[in-house]
Amino acid sequence: MQPLTVIGIDIGGTRTRVGVVDDEYRIIAKSEFSTPTSGGRSVLVGQLAEHIEKLHGLTAGGIPLDTPVGIAVPGLVDSATGVVARSVNLPFLEGASIRDILPAGRVGAALLMTDIEAATWAEYRASHGTVARFVHLRIGTGVGCGMIVGGSYVEPPRATPGHADVLIVDDRPDAPSCVCGRRGCLELFVSRRALSRKLESAGWTPGREQSDATRAVIDKASEWLSKALARLVETLGPSVICLGGGVVHAWPDLLRGADGETKPIRLATLGDDAGMIGAALRATPSPFGRGLG
């Protein structure tokens, strides 16, 4: 029998990944490009069409127009309307539905979701889907947190729009403001953007050995991450906290403050492909994808 294949698209704040994934969660073919920061939504959709066409030539039998498509976006998706409610890093996506982002001609089942939902599902399935309370903390261009309880995805609560409450690590009244509109978010201290800015101010450039000043930056960021992990344990009661995202892999010293004996921590296994794989998983019917939760 011909394997079921699905298109997974992960639109990141820095990179966008497009892949064809089969029903064994294997990547048949993939392509990626820098997410456009100018030109708006039409430029992004044009690039998506170009890269799907590229994958068409790399996939045996091509990619039929009715192939299911899952698209993961950074920000918040309104489940009632099916549109992007908020995307701080890519504001041109706000108000977009799945059909606004899907390249013309694609007529298969399509599903829009957040990037953290997609990545959480992928890492959960990579752990064989047997963890009772699975929390995924992902640190890249931004920071996100998702959770699967009893096989169903759960969005951590937010008192106001912006980052989930559990990701507020600095609760001082004069804590720095985040681009999401809240104060004291973990993203302010450990995201790629925040770390790069602070490390550059301390004199660090890629390829150079760390100085005392740059080590101090990482040490402080590690303290904030450790505080966030403690809050996740206390608030969400996870069986496992899966840590992923480009920052975790680029700066492993961030994990120095994470005490594995008291916090159920494990590293993500799918790397930068997690969002793409998860988007594909969620765009298909049971038993391959979203029928599981």
Backbone as CSV, one residue per row, in Angstrom:
resi,resn,N_x,N_y,N_z,CA_x,CA_y,CA_z,C_x,C_y,C_z
1,MET,0.850,-1.198,0.000,0.000,0.000,0.000,0.886,1.249,0.000
2,GLN,0.491,2.227,-0.807,1.240,3.479,-0.891,1.158,4.220,0.448
3,PRO,2.305,4.622,1.029,2.252,5.337,2.314,1.478,6.643,2.189
4,LEU,0.741,6.988,3.235,0.061,8.270,3.288,1.108,9.355,3.478
5,THR,1.029,10.413,2.681,1.964,11.524,2.849,1.186,12.811,3.077
6,VAL,1.803,13.701,3.825,1.193,14.966,4.218,2.246,16.058,4.082
7,ILE,1.793,17.272,3.793,2.704,18.419,3.760,2.661,19.105,5.119
8,GLY,3.814,19.285,5.716,3.925,20.034,6.961,4.689,21.320,6.719
9,ILE,4.150,22.432,7.189,4.793,23.744,7.018,4.936,24.394,8.385
10,ASP,6.151,24.765,8.718,6.426,25.448,9.981,6.976,26.830,9.658
11,ILE,6.139,27.857,9.859,6.547,29.236,9.587,7.153,29.793,10.872
12,GLY,8.456,29.926,10.899,9.138,30.418,12.086,9.471,31.892,11.967
13,GLY,9.822,32.486,13.079,10.198,33.890,13.061,11.462,34.152,12.276
14,THR,12.301,33.119,12.124,13.556,33.265,11.389,13.577,32.418,10.122
15,ARG,13.198,31.145,10.237,13.217,30.212,9.104,11.849,29.582,8.916
16,THR,11.514,29.269,7.675,10.302,28.525,7.357,10.708,27.199,6.742
17,ARG,10.109,26.121,7.236,10.436,24.765,6.778,9.204,24.131,6.160
18,VAL,9.405,23.499,5.009,8.330,22.821,4.283,8.780,21.393,4.040
19,GLY,7.941,20.420,4.383,8.352,19.034,4.203,7.199,18.128,3.827
20,VAL,7.533,17.002,3.257,6.573,15.937,2.988,6.880,14.826,3.986
21,VAL,5.881,14.460,4.780,6.048,13.499,5.870,5.126,12.318,5.619
22,ASP,5.607,11.091,5.896,4.747,9.923,5.677,4.119,9.448,6.985
23,ASP,3.327,8.369,6.903,2.572,7.939,8.079,3.410,7.200,9.110
24,GLU,4.717,7.108,8.867,5.647,6.623,9.893,6.433,7.791,10.473
25,TYR,5.967,9.031,10.168,6.578,10.272,10.661,7.978,10.494,10.094
26,ARG,8.244,9.855,8.959,9.534,10.052,8.295,9.429,11.211,7.316
27,ILE,10.510,11.997,7.238,10.553,13.106,6.284,10.989,12.560,4.932
28,ILE,10.098,12.631,3.951,10.400,12.146,2.603,11.256,13.158,1.855
29,ALA,10.917,14.417,2.014,11.680,15.497,1.380,11.380,16.779,2.140
30,LYS,12.332,17.696,2.147,12.084,18.971,2.826,12.891,20.081,2.190
31,SER,12.450,21.305,2.453,13.127,22.495,1.954,12.903,23.601,2.980
32,GLU,13.753,24.599,2.987,13.576,25.703,3.932,14.097,27.000,3.342
33,PHE,13.626,28.106,3.914,14.058,29.421,3.445,13.924,30.415,4.585
34,SER,14.568,31.554,4.451,14.447,32.613,5.456,13.046,33.211,5.387
35,THR,12.370,33.259,6.516,11.032,33.840,6.550,11.118,35.315,6.160
36,PRO,10.331,35.745,5.170,10.432,37.141,4.725,9.992,38.111,5.817
37,THR,10.722,39.178,5.943,10.385,40.204,6.928,9.791,41.441,6.271
38,SER,9.753,41.448,4.948,9.145,42.559,4.214,8.355,41.977,3.043
39,GLY,7.433,42.756,2.529,6.634,42.296,1.402,5.307,41.685,1.808
40,GLY,5.159,41.411,3.095,3.869,40.942,3.581,3.560,39.498,3.267
41,ARG,2.269,39.186,3.452,1.793,37.813,3.343,1.978,37.236,1.949
42,SER,1.794,38.046,0.916,1.864,37.540,-0.458,3.254,37.002,-0.788
43,VAL,4.287,37.639,-0.243,5.652,37.167,-0.491,5.849,35.791,0.138
44,LEU,5.365,35.630,1.359,5.474,34.340,2.037,4.733,33.256,1.272
45,VAL,3.495,33.537,0.853,2.699,32.538,0.132,3.392,32.159,-1.178
46,GLY,3.971,33.132,-1.855,4.693,32.846,-3.094,5.880,31.933,-2.860
47,GLN,6.602,32.158,-1.771,7.744,31.306,-1.466,7.301,29.899,-1.066
48,LEU,6.184,29.802,-0.349,5.664,28.483,0.004,5.319,27.691,-1.260
49,ALA,4.657,28.340,-2.207,4.302,27.670,-3.458,5.553,27.201,-4.196
50,GLU,6.566,28.041,-4.210,7.825,27.707,-4.891,8.492,26.488,-4.254
51,HIS,8.485,26.430,-2.941,9.167,25.324,-2.271,8.346,24.036,-2.291
52,ILE,7.021,24.139,-2.309,6.203,22.931,-2.488,6.431,22.366,-3.880
53,GLU,6.541,23.245,-4.863,6.834,22.791,-6.229,8.204,22.117,-6.295
54,LYS,9.154,22.642,-5.572,10.486,22.035,-5.501,10.405,20.627,-4.921
55,LEU,9.609,20.460,-3.856,9.450,19.150,-3.236,8.695,18.190,-4.144
56,HIS,7.802,18.737,-4.982,7.049,17.911,-5.930,8.009,17.101,-6.805
57,GLY,9.097,17.747,-7.197,10.075,17.070,-8.041,10.969,16.103,-7.291
58,LEU,10.985,16.191,-5.964,11.836,15.315,-5.154,11.074,14.133,-4.577
59,THR,9.752,14.114,-4.771,8.902,13.083,-4.171,8.419,12.117,-5.233
60,ALA,8.596,10.831,-5.003,8.150,9.820,-5.958,6.653,9.962,-6.203
61,GLY,6.286,10.147,-7.455,4.871,10.325,-7.779,4.383,11.745,-7.596
62,GLY,5.258,12.640,-7.128,4.865,14.024,-6.931,3.963,14.216,-5.725
63,ILE,3.424,15.411,-5.594,2.541,15.755,-4.466,1.174,16.122,-5.044
64,PRO,0.187,15.236,-4.938,-1.148,15.544,-5.469,-1.722,16.817,-4.848
65,LEU,-2.570,17.513,-5.613,-3.143,18.770,-5.137,-4.051,18.576,-3.928
66,ASP,-4.557,17.340,-3.732,-5.430,17.101,-2.587,-4.687,16.537,-1.379
67,THR,-3.351,16.637,-1.391,-2.563,16.202,-0.237,-2.885,17.089,0.962
68,PRO,-3.174,16.495,2.132,-3.430,17.316,3.323,-2.231,18.214,3.652
69,VAL,-2.525,19.377,4.207,-1.490,20.349,4.561,-1.727,20.844,5.993
70,GLY,-0.685,20.820,6.801,-0.734,21.429,8.120,0.218,22.605,8.164
71,ILE,-0.246,23.737,8.690,0.593,24.945,8.754,0.678,25.412,10.203
72,ALA,1.895,25.539,10.694,2.151,26.031,12.045,2.664,27.460,11.961
73,VAL,2.119,28.334,12.786,2.497,29.746,12.760,2.918,30.196,14.156
74,PRO,3.821,31.186,14.243,4.190,31.719,15.556,3.120,32.670,16.061
75,GLY,2.681,32.479,17.283,1.673,33.385,17.833,0.477,32.639,18.376
76,LEU,-0.696,33.258,18.283,-1.930,32.695,18.814,-2.929,32.501,17.682
77,VAL,-3.598,31.350,17.672,-4.642,31.061,16.688,-5.969,30.984,17.422
78,ASP,-6.954,31.731,16.944,-8.295,31.721,17.536,-9.020,30.461,17.070
79,SER,-9.257,29.541,17.987,-9.867,28.266,17.614,-11.299,28.442,17.130
80,ALA,-11.985,29.490,17.568,-13.375,29.714,17.164,-13.481,30.192,15.722
81,THR,-12.539,31.034,15.298,-12.600,31.604,13.949,-11.612,30.964,12.979
82,GLY,-10.600,30.277,13.530,-9.611,29.649,12.664,-8.665,30.631,12.007
83,VAL,-8.434,31.776,12.648,-7.515,32.765,12.082,-6.409,33.067,13.081
84,VAL,-5.324,33.626,12.578,-4.209,34.025,13.435,-4.641,35.268,14.217
85,ALA,-4.765,35.108,15.528,-5.230,36.220,16.363,-4.098,37.177,16.685
86,ARG,-2.897,36.626,16.828,-1.766,37.473,17.185,-0.480,36.813,16.737
87,SER,0.423,37.601,16.165,1.745,37.102,15.788,2.728,38.252,15.924
88,VAL,3.343,38.335,17.091,4.210,39.475,17.399,5.408,39.527,16.459
89,ASN,6.002,38.360,16.183,7.203,38.336,15.346,6.892,38.482,13.859
90,LEU,5.673,38.089,13.436,5.274,38.205,12.026,3.878,38.826,11.963
91,PRO,3.766,40.123,12.220,2.445,40.761,12.313,1.616,40.680,11.037
92,PHE,2.255,40.476,9.880,1.477,40.403,8.638,0.604,39.142,8.576
93,LEU,0.835,38.211,9.511,-0.003,37.016,9.555,-1.300,37.231,10.325
94,GLU,-1.369,38.281,11.113,-2.553,38.494,11.954,-3.799,38.687,11.087
95,GLY,-4.857,37.963,11.443,-6.101,38.007,10.678,-6.160,37.005,9.544
96,ALA,-5.078,36.265,9.324,-5.039,35.310,8.212,-5.671,33.983,8.605
97,SER,-6.426,33.401,7.677,-6.965,32.052,7.851,-6.045,31.075,7.121
98,ILE,-6.335,29.791,7.247,-5.516,28.781,6.576,-5.519,29.003,5.069
99,ARG,-6.657,29.392,4.497,-6.735,29.571,3.044,-6.011,30.826,2.577
100,ASP,-5.802,31.774,3.489,-5.030,32.964,3.139,-3.540,32.651,3.023
101,ILE,-3.112,31.602,3.709,-1.691,31.249,3.724,-1.382,30.122,2.745
102,LEU,-2.364,29.261,2.514,-2.174,28.102,1.639,-1.974,28.553,0.196
103,PRO,-0.929,28.059,-0.483,-0.734,28.418,-1.889,-1.931,28.008,-2.749
104,ALA,-2.205,28.780,-3.776,-3.350,28.534,-4.658,-3.262,27.142,-5.280
105,GLY,-4.424,26.508,-5.427,-4.481,25.199,-6.068,-4.488,24.036,-5.104
106,ARG,-4.083,24.268,-3.858,-4.086,23.191,-2.860,-5.512,22.995,-2.355
107,VAL,-6.072,21.806,-2.571,-7.490,21.593,-2.273,-7.716,20.515,-1.215
108,GLY,-6.645,19.958,-0.667,-6.798,18.922,0.345,-7.166,19.493,1.699
109,ALA,-7.416,18.596,2.654,-7.693,19.028,4.023,-6.535,19.876,4.527
110,ALA,-6.868,20.955,5.246,-5.819,21.861,5.725,-6.144,22.293,7.145
111,LEU,-5.112,22.440,7.949,-5.298,22.809,9.351,-4.249,23.836,9.746
112,LEU,-4.718,24.882,10.442,-3.843,25.934,10.951,-3.685,25.749,12.452
113,MET,-2.472,25.898,12.949,-2.207,25.701,14.380,-1.027,26.580,14.782
114,THR,-0.776,26.665,16.085,0.397,27.402,16.545,1.643,26.530,16.411
115,ASP,2.779,27.196,16.332,4.031,26.454,16.204,4.319,25.604,17.436
116,ILE,3.932,26.106,18.621,4.216,25.324,19.826,3.297,24.106,19.913
117,GLU,2.053,24.217,19.432,1.182,23.041,19.401,1.778,21.972,18.486
118,ALA,2.228,22.394,17.301,2.797,21.445,16.344,4.036,20.760,16.919
119,ALA,4.947,21.555,17.475,6.189,20.985,18.000,5.919,20.083,19.201
120,THR,4.957,20.479,20.042,4.628,19.669,21.215,4.107,18.303,20.790
121,TRP,3.205,18.290,19.789,2.695,17.011,19.306,3.803,16.136,18.745
122,ALA,4.705,16.732,17.965,5.775,15.946,17.352,6.679,15.322,18.407
123,GLU,7.076,16.122,19.396,7.968,15.591,20.432,7.246,14.567,21.306
124,TYR,5.968,14.780,21.536,5.174,13.812,22.300,5.126,12.464,21.579
125,ARG,4.852,12.509,20.275,4.804,11.267,19.508,6.181,10.623,19.424
126,ALA,7.239,11.431,19.384,8.600,10.883,19.359,8.930,10.153,20.652
127,SER,8.213,10.533,21.733,8.415,9.840,23.012,7.445,8.672,23.153
128,HIS,6.842,8.260,22.017,5.925,7.108,21.925,4.555,7.394,22.525
129,GLY,4.276,8.666,22.828,2.933,9.056,23.231,2.399,8.348,24.456
130,THR,3.280,8.088,25.423,2.832,7.355,26.618,2.962,8.173,27.894
131,VAL,3.384,9.430,27.780,3.584,10.272,28.960,2.255,10.889,29.384
132,ALA,1.913,10.780,30.655,0.608,11.250,31.146,0.462,12.762,31.047
133,ARG,1.486,13.494,31.493,1.453,14.965,31.466,2.766,15.437,30.844
134,PHE,2.709,15.722,29.554,3.893,16.037,28.759,3.921,17.540,28.494
135,VAL,4.965,18.213,28.974,5.124,19.655,28.763,6.320,19.892,27.851
136,HIS,6.111,20.733,26.846,7.203,21.067,25.921,7.498,22.561,26.012
137,LEU,8.721,22.898,26.410,9.187,24.286,26.447,10.162,24.459,25.302
138,ARG,9.836,25.377,24.394,10.644,25.542,23.181,11.207,26.961,23.132
139,ILE,12.521,27.062,22.974,13.204,28.354,23.020,13.945,28.572,21.709
140,GLY,13.471,29.530,20.941,14.104,29.872,19.669,14.051,31.369,19.478
141,THR,13.550,31.814,18.308,13.348,33.246,18.097,12.450,33.801,19.194
142,GLY,11.439,33.033,19.553,10.577,33.335,20.685,10.592,32.168,21.656
143,VAL,9.706,32.209,22.633,9.592,31.138,23.624,8.136,30.706,23.700
144,GLY,7.899,29.398,23.675,6.542,28.884,23.758,6.468,27.668,24.652
145,CYS,5.267,27.404,25.156,5.061,26.263,26.041,3.731,25.609,25.697
146,GLY,3.765,24.293,25.480,2.557,23.531,25.206,2.507,22.306,26.101
147,MET,1.339,21.684,26.183,1.169,20.561,27.110,0.178,19.552,26.542
148,ILE,0.465,18.279,26.752,-0.467,17.216,26.381,-0.798,16.431,27.640
149,VAL,-2.084,16.354,27.940,-2.566,15.654,29.129,-3.538,14.566,28.684
150,GLY,-3.220,13.329,29.007,-4.109,12.232,28.653,-4.366,12.125,27.165
151,GLY,-3.385,12.491,26.352,-3.523,12.373,24.901,-4.184,13.552,24.223
152,SER,-4.500,14.630,24.949,-5.111,15.817,24.360,-4.240,17.042,24.603
153,TYR,-4.160,17.906,23.583,-3.348,19.120,23.704,-4.053,20.133,24.604
154,VAL,-3.284,20.757,25.498,-3.804,21.763,26.425,-2.957,23.017,26.298
155,GLU,-3.617,24.137,26.122,-2.920,25.429,26.068,-2.747,25.953,27.484
156,PRO,-1.516,26.195,27.954,-1.336,26.768,29.297,-2.099,28.081,29.430
157,PRO,-2.698,28.357,30.585,-3.573,29.525,30.738,-2.842,30.861,30.604
158,ARG,-3.602,31.833,30.096,-3.105,33.209,29.950,-4.134,34.135,30.588
159,ALA,-3.698,34.921,31.534,-4.614,35.879,32.160,-4.958,37.001,31.181
160,THR,-3.995,37.330,30.325,-4.184,38.364,29.307,-3.502,37.881,28.039
161,PRO,-3.797,38.494,26.889,-3.091,38.108,25.667,-1.579,38.248,25.838
162,GLY,-0.846,37.377,25.224,0.609,37.390,25.360,1.093,36.033,25.813
163,HIS,2.248,35.989,26.433,2.788,34.717,26.867,1.947,34.077,27.974
164,ALA,2.012,32.741,28.029,1.290,32.006,29.066,1.776,32.457,30.440
165,ASP,0.873,32.415,31.415,1.185,32.889,32.763,2.427,32.213,33.336
166,VAL,2.584,30.927,33.050,3.686,30.165,33.628,5.048,30.631,33.099
167,LEU,5.050,31.399,32.005,6.304,31.895,31.423,6.666,33.294,31.913
168,ILE,5.900,33.824,32.865,6.254,35.106,33.478,7.191,34.808,34.643
169,VAL,8.471,35.129,34.474,9.462,34.755,35.489,9.936,35.931,36.338
170,ASP,9.695,37.145,35.880,10.079,38.334,36.649,8.794,39.072,37.001
171,ASP,8.357,38.941,38.250,7.064,39.512,38.633,7.182,40.858,39.350
172,ARG,8.336,41.508,39.206,8.470,42.848,39.788,7.598,43.840,39.017
173,PRO,7.056,44.845,39.678,6.227,45.831,38.971,6.970,46.541,37.848
174,ASP,8.298,46.705,38.019,9.074,47.399,36.988,9.843,46.424,36.109
175,ALA,9.388,45.177,36.026,10.029,44.197,35.152,9.974,44.703,33.709
176,PRO,10.962,44.350,32.894,10.969,44.829,31.500,9.746,44.352,30.720
177,SER,9.333,45.171,29.758,8.171,44.855,28.928,8.584,43.972,27.754
178,CYS,7.732,43.011,27.452,7.956,42.098,26.331,7.173,42.591,25.113
179,VAL,7.573,42.159,23.920,6.849,42.548,22.710,5.425,41.996,22.713
180,CYS,5.161,40.977,23.539,3.815,40.396,23.603,2.857,41.278,24.381
181,GLY,3.389,42.307,25.095,2.551,43.222,25.857,2.571,42.975,27.355
182,ARG,3.194,41.875,27.783,3.265,41.580,29.207,4.653,41.944,29.737
183,ARG,4.842,41.858,31.023,6.127,42.167,31.654,6.754,40.886,32.214
184,GLY,8.091,40.842,32.169,8.816,39.772,32.837,8.765,38.417,32.177
185,CYS,8.476,38.356,30.877,8.389,37.073,30.174,9.769,36.415,30.045
186,LEU,9.787,35.094,30.095,11.029,34.344,29.911,11.713,34.710,28.594
187,GLU,10.921,35.036,27.572,11.474,35.386,26.266,12.450,36.564,26.347
188,LEU,12.242,37.455,27.298,13.110,38.620,27.450,14.531,38.247,27.873
189,PHE,14.686,37.041,28.405,15.962,36.666,29.010,16.677,35.511,28.298
190,VAL,15.925,34.662,27.583,16.586,33.476,27.019,16.326,33.262,25.537
191,SER,15.504,34.071,24.887,15.254,33.878,23.459,16.520,34.167,22.654
192,ARG,16.525,33.718,21.428,17.697,33.945,20.565,17.979,35.434,20.431
193,ARG,16.914,36.198,20.232,17.092,37.648,20.054,17.691,38.273,21.309
194,ALA,17.159,37.918,22.480,17.636,38.507,23.731,19.064,38.095,24.038
195,LEU,19.358,36.801,23.877,20.708,36.330,24.177,21.734,36.919,23.221
196,SER,21.403,36.946,21.937,22.349,37.478,20.946,22.692,38.928,21.255
197,ARG,21.664,39.707,21.600,21.893,41.129,21.899,22.793,41.292,23.116
198,LYS,22.532,40.517,24.171,23.310,40.651,25.400,24.735,40.119,25.228
199,LEU,24.882,39.035,24.471,26.211,38.487,24.243,27.059,39.420,23.384
200,GLU,26.437,40.019,22.380,27.173,40.972,21.541,27.606,42.189,22.354
201,SER,26.747,42.637,23.258,27.115,43.766,24.123,28.278,43.409,25.039
202,ALA,28.396,42.096,25.348,29.492,41.631,26.203,30.749,41.305,25.403
203,GLY,30.700,41.581,24.076,31.889,41.396,23.255,32.016,40.058,22.549
204,TRP,30.959,39.247,22.580,31.028,37.926,21.964,30.668,37.972,20.487
205,THR,31.401,37.210,19.676,31.038,36.994,18.280,31.141,35.497,18.007
206,PRO,30.341,34.967,17.048,30.369,33.527,16.765,31.778,33.030,16.469
207,GLY,32.126,31.906,17.057,33.436,31.313,16.822,34.484,31.698,17.848
208,ARG,34.200,32.744,18.622,35.164,33.168,19.642,34.907,32.455,20.956
209,GLU,35.981,32.249,21.698,35.847,31.621,23.004,35.129,32.573,23.961
210,GLN,34.391,31.992,24.900,33.663,32.830,25.849,34.618,33.550,26.803
211,SER,34.277,34.794,27.080,35.004,35.571,28.074,34.234,35.502,29.388
212,ASP,34.820,36.104,30.440,34.104,36.161,31.714,32.771,36.897,31.554
213,ALA,32.777,37.939,30.707,31.560,38.740,30.517,30.476,37.927,29.817
214,THR,30.851,37.172,28.785,29.840,36.389,28.076,29.375,35.199,28.909
215,ARG,30.285,34.638,29.703,29.860,33.546,30.591,28.850,34.052,31.613
216,ALA,29.035,35.295,32.059,28.098,35.888,33.023,26.711,36.043,32.404
217,VAL,26.662,36.382,31.116,25.379,36.506,30.420,24.661,35.164,30.393
218,ILE,25.389,34.105,30.025,24.795,32.769,29.964,24.381,32.303,31.359
219,ASP,25.214,32.584,32.343,24.882,32.178,33.713,23.586,32.826,34.185
220,LYS,23.420,34.116,33.884,22.201,34.813,34.306,20.988,34.250,33.570
221,ALA,21.149,33.999,32.256,20.049,33.420,31.489,19.686,32.034,32.021
222,SER,20.711,31.286,32.443,20.485,29.954,33.008,19.655,30.048,34.287
223,GLU,19.912,31.078,35.081,19.130,31.275,36.306,17.652,31.522,35.988
224,TRP,17.387,32.346,34.963,16.001,32.619,34.579,15.327,31.352,34.058
225,LEU,16.069,30.571,33.275,15.506,29.327,32.749,15.193,28.362,33.886
226,SER,16.105,28.271,34.854,15.878,27.390,35.987,14.629,27.816,36.769
227,LYS,14.434,29.115,36.899,13.245,29.619,37.594,11.987,29.230,36.827
228,ALA,12.052,29.339,35.489,10.899,28.960,34.665,10.590,27.475,34.794
229,LEU,11.626,26.644,34.804,11.425,25.200,34.939,10.787,24.865,36.282
230,ALA,11.234,25.554,37.340,10.644,25.322,38.660,9.164,25.703,38.663
231,ARG,8.817,26.802,37.969,7.413,27.220,37.885,6.591,26.209,37.100
232,LEU,7.171,25.673,36.025,6.465,24.665,35.237,6.149,23.442,36.088
233,VAL,7.126,23.007,36.878,6.929,21.842,37.742,5.842,22.118,38.774
234,GLU,5.935,23.279,39.409,4.999,23.620,40.488,3.578,23.837,39.974
235,THR,3.463,24.488,38.811,2.149,24.894,38.308,1.460,23.816,37.481
236,LEU,2.223,23.130,36.616,1.615,22.201,35.671,1.755,20.735,36.072
237,GLY,2.644,20.434,37.028,2.806,19.063,37.497,3.138,18.068,36.407
238,PRO,4.123,18.352,35.563,4.405,17.471,34.429,5.064,16.154,34.827
239,SER,4.796,15.122,34.044,5.562,13.880,34.152,6.930,14.086,33.506
240,VAL,6.935,14.885,32.428,8.164,15.176,31.678,8.111,16.614,31.201
241,ILE,9.238,17.313,31.272,9.412,18.592,30.583,10.409,18.349,29.462
242,CYS,9.955,18.521,28.238,10.809,18.339,27.066,11.312,19.712,26.627
243,LEU,12.624,19.902,26.651,13.239,21.187,26.292,13.753,21.130,24.862
244,GLY,13.313,22.073,24.026,13.759,22.083,22.641,13.907,23.488,22.105
245,GLY,14.231,23.580,20.821,14.432,24.861,20.162,15.896,25.142,19.893
246,GLY,16.143,26.005,18.921,17.507,26.269,18.478,18.419,26.808,19.559
247,VAL,17.880,27.604,20.488,18.712,28.195,21.545,19.244,27.116,22.478
248,VAL,18.417,26.142,22.819,18.834,25.064,23.725,20.015,24.299,23.137
249,HIS,19.986,24.100,21.820,21.065,23.345,21.174,22.299,24.217,20.918
250,ALA,22.076,25.507,20.668,23.209,26.398,20.390,23.978,26.763,21.649
251,TRP,23.259,26.886,22.779,23.887,27.276,24.050,23.534,26.254,25.136
252,PRO,24.119,25.056,25.073,23.786,24.011,26.058,24.118,24.401,27.492
253,ASP,25.022,25.380,27.680,25.354,25.823,29.034,24.155,26.447,29.739
254,LEU,23.117,26.804,28.980,21.902,27.326,29.599,21.293,26.328,30.576
255,LEU,21.576,25.054,30.351,20.954,24.011,31.161,21.715,23.727,32.440
256,ARG,22.784,24.467,32.695,23.580,24.198,33.895,22.753,24.318,35.164
257,GLY,21.779,25.230,35.161,20.981,25.434,36.370,19.801,24.490,36.492
258,ALA,19.605,23.636,35.487,18.471,22.714,35.518,18.860,21.445,36.265
259,ASP,18.234,21.224,37.406,18.544,20.073,38.240,17.683,18.895,37.807
260,GLY,18.258,17.979,37.053,17.513,16.849,36.523,16.971,15.917,37.574
261,GLU,17.514,15.977,38.802,17.030,15.071,39.843,15.704,15.548,40.434
262,THR,15.469,16.848,40.393,14.226,17.356,40.971,13.246,17.826,39.912
263,LYS,13.699,17.977,38.693,12.825,18.393,37.598,12.866,17.320,36.514
264,PRO,11.713,16.822,36.063,11.680,15.725,35.080,12.000,16.218,33.672
265,ILE,13.275,16.511,33.414,13.664,17.179,32.175,14.293,16.198,31.192
266,ARG,13.909,16.359,29.920,14.588,15.632,28.863,14.736,16.567,27.665
267,LEU,15.744,16.322,26.840,15.965,17.160,25.660,15.112,16.664,24.497
268,ALA,14.632,17.601,23.706,13.873,17.254,22.504,14.760,16.479,21.538
269,THR,14.144,15.669,20.694,14.914,14.801,19.799,14.775,15.153,18.323
270,LEU,13.799,15.990,17.961,13.520,16.229,16.543,14.152,17.504,16.000
271,GLY,14.813,18.266,16.859,15.510,19.465,16.406,14.581,20.460,15.735
272,ASP,15.108,21.123,14.700,14.354,22.174,14.016,13.190,21.635,13.196
273,ASP,13.121,20.319,12.999,12.048,19.737,12.187,10.775,19.471,12.991
274,ALA,10.801,19.684,14.307,9.656,19.318,15.148,8.369,20.003,14.705
275,GLY,8.414,21.307,14.459,7.209,22.030,14.068,6.659,21.545,12.742
276,MET,7.532,21.272,11.799,7.113,20.795,10.476,6.454,19.415,10.574
277,ILE,7.085,18.518,11.339,6.533,17.177,11.515,5.202,17.248,12.254
278,GLY,5.145,18.045,13.318,3.918,18.167,14.087,2.777,18.766,13.283
279,ALA,3.081,19.735,12.412,2.045,20.323,11.561,1.445,19.257,10.651
280,ALA,2.302,18.383,10.121,1.813,17.292,9.275,0.962,16.313,10.085
281,LEU,1.425,15.968,11.286,0.677,15.040,12.144,-0.741,15.528,12.403
282,ARG,-0.878,16.815,12.688,-2.169,17.355,13.099,-3.112,17.603,11.925
283,ALA,-2.585,17.555,10.708,-3.416,17.849,9.533,-4.102,16.617,8.980
284,THR,-3.934,15.470,9.620,-4.466,14.229,9.075,-5.414,13.571,10.053
285,PRO,-6.329,12.742,9.553,-7.275,12.058,10.435,-6.623,10.917,11.199
286,SER,-7.300,10.410,12.224,-6.844,9.265,12.987,-6.642,8.065,12.053
287,PRO,-5.615,7.221,12.321,-4.766,7.217,13.504,-3.467,7.981,13.329
288,PHE,-3.281,8.630,12.163,-1.988,9.262,11.888,-1.808,10.532,12.684
289,GLY,-2.860,11.305,12.894,-2.624,12.619,13.482,-3.614,13.044,14.514
290,ARG,-4.472,14.024,14.176,-5.217,14.724,15.218,-6.304,13.895,15.862
291,GLY,-6.645,12.740,15.271,-7.625,11.900,15.917,-7.160,11.390,17.277
292,LEU,-5.887,11.588,17.580,-5.361,11.122,18.861,-5.641,12.089,19.984
293,GLY,-6.113,13.257,19.699,-6.367,14.173,20.806,-7.014,15.455,20.364
